[in-house]
Amino acid sequence: MEFLGLFIGNMFLMYLGLFLFACIWWYSCKWFFVLLVLVGEKFFKKDSWQYNIYMFTFVGGGGLVTVYLFIWLFLSISKGEWLTF
């Protein structure tokens, strides 16, 4: 019974941490995604293959890069190596 309580408690804390990470990430990086989408809509006709490739590559790739950047920042701050390469 102790194990079940510990498991549920840790799951709650894990999801709470994931929620906080997602909120901080979204409010810090949403300007970047809006800028990429506006550039894509300005230079490409909507629903064309060029637009779809641009959105997949730059908006999707930009999302992955920002998530990895935030994970790297979190790990470097937690290890005490703040912004050292």
C-alpha positions as CSV (number, residue, x, y, z in Angstrom):
1,M,0.0,0.0,0.0
2,E,2.9,2.3,0.8
3,F,4.3,1.7,-2.7
4,L,1.0,2.6,-4.4
5,G,0.8,5.9,-2.4
6,L,4.4,6.8,-3.3
7,F,3.8,5.9,-6.9
8,I,0.7,8.1,-7.2
9,G,2.3,11.0,-5.3
10,N,5.4,10.9,-7.6
11,M,3.2,10.7,-10.7
12,F,1.4,13.8,-9.5
13,L,4.7,15.7,-8.9
14,M,6.0,14.6,-12.3
15,Y,2.9,15.8,-14.2
16,L,3.0,19.0,-12.2
17,G,6.6,19.6,-13.2
18,L,5.8,18.8,-16.8
19,F,2.9,21.3,-16.7
20,L,5.1,24.0,-15.2
21,F,7.8,23.3,-17.8
22,A,5.3,23.5,-20.7
23,C,3.8,26.8,-19.3
24,I,7.2,28.4,-19.0
25,W,8.3,27.1,-22.4
26,W,5.2,28.3,-24.1
27,Y,5.1,31.8,-22.6
28,S,8.8,32.2,-23.3
29,C,8.8,31.0,-26.9
30,K,5.4,31.8,-28.4
31,W,6.7,35.0,-30.0
32,F,9.2,32.8,-31.9
33,F,6.5,30.6,-33.3
34,V,4.2,33.5,-34.2
35,L,7.1,35.1,-36.1
36,L,7.9,31.9,-38.0
37,V,4.2,31.4,-39.0
38,L,3.9,35.1,-40.1
39,V,7.0,34.7,-42.3
40,G,5.6,31.5,-43.8
41,E,2.3,33.1,-44.6
42,K,4.0,36.2,-46.1
43,F,6.3,34.3,-48.5
44,F,4.3,31.2,-49.4
45,K,0.8,30.6,-50.6
46,K,-1.2,28.8,-47.9
47,D,-1.5,25.0,-48.3
48,S,1.1,24.8,-51.0
49,W,3.8,22.2,-50.8
50,Q,6.5,24.9,-50.1
51,Y,4.4,26.3,-47.2
52,N,4.0,22.8,-45.8
53,I,7.7,22.1,-46.0
54,Y,8.5,25.4,-44.4
55,M,6.1,24.9,-41.6
56,F,7.3,21.3,-40.9
57,T,10.9,22.2,-41.0
58,F,11.2,25.6,-39.3
59,V,8.2,25.7,-37.0
60,G,8.4,22.0,-36.1
61,G,12.2,22.1,-35.9
62,G,12.1,25.4,-34.0
63,G,9.8,23.8,-31.5
64,L,12.2,20.9,-30.9
65,V,15.2,23.2,-30.7
66,T,13.5,25.4,-28.1
67,V,12.5,22.3,-26.0
68,Y,16.1,21.0,-26.1
69,L,17.4,24.5,-25.2
70,F,15.1,24.6,-22.2
71,I,16.2,21.1,-21.1
72,W,19.8,22.1,-21.5
73,L,19.3,25.3,-19.5
74,F,17.6,23.3,-16.7
75,L,20.3,20.7,-16.6
76,S,23.1,23.3,-16.6
77,I,21.5,25.4,-13.9
78,S,20.9,22.3,-11.8
79,K,24.5,21.2,-12.1
80,G,25.8,24.6,-11.3
81,E,27.4,25.1,-14.7
82,W,25.3,28.2,-15.6
83,L,26.0,29.0,-19.3
84,T,29.4,27.3,-19.6
85,F,30.1,25.3,-22.7
